[in-house]
Amino acid sequence: MALQFSPQADAKISDICRRYPNTQAACLPVLHLAQDEFGYLSEDVLELVAARLAVPSSHVFGVATFYTMFHREPVGKKVLMMCTNVSCMLTGAYETLRKLEQRLGIKAGQTSADGEFTLIEEECLAACADGPAMICGDRYFLRVTADKVDATLDECRKLPAQHGHHPHSDKKH
Ligand code: FES
């Protein structure tokens, strides 16, 4: 069966289209929604978004590749975005990142072997006063110095997976 949005996601897209001046502007929120829905933005997903919004695929591909928050490859159940921009760097973000890499057994940009976490080195997360800052899903973790990595990962493990609906994980009844 061809890839398609769930009825709930489709209704949300209609709602987004009503609120944005044109479908090109709606592209950003719809890509967010598509990522929530499918986990990452494969070529098929980008084509689906382009078709749904009736905008050129090139526009959708351009937007998806411009923003680091969009994943073009499969990601783990949770994505850790670790800021290493200036303010966070000055409070030890690189030490934190190295410790995260060590604990998860991966490098930034990779996914842990158990599929639980994808670690991404990110630009400013707008929490500069409380760095080093990290986001897991929609939750902020602040002042995450290297010594807090273990406790922070424990917290993150308790959070729900970030993308619920996935066409390949649907159970057939
Ligand atoms: S520099 Fe890290 S949140 Fe702004």
Boltz pocket constraint, residues with backbone or C-beta under 6 A from the ligand:
constraints:
  - pocket:
      binder: B
      contacts: [[A, 83], [A, 84], [A, 85], [A, 86], [A, 87], [A, 88], [A, 89], [A, 123], [A, 124], [A, 125], [A, 126], [A, 127], [A, 128], [A, 129], [A, 131], [A, 133]]
      max_distance: 6.0
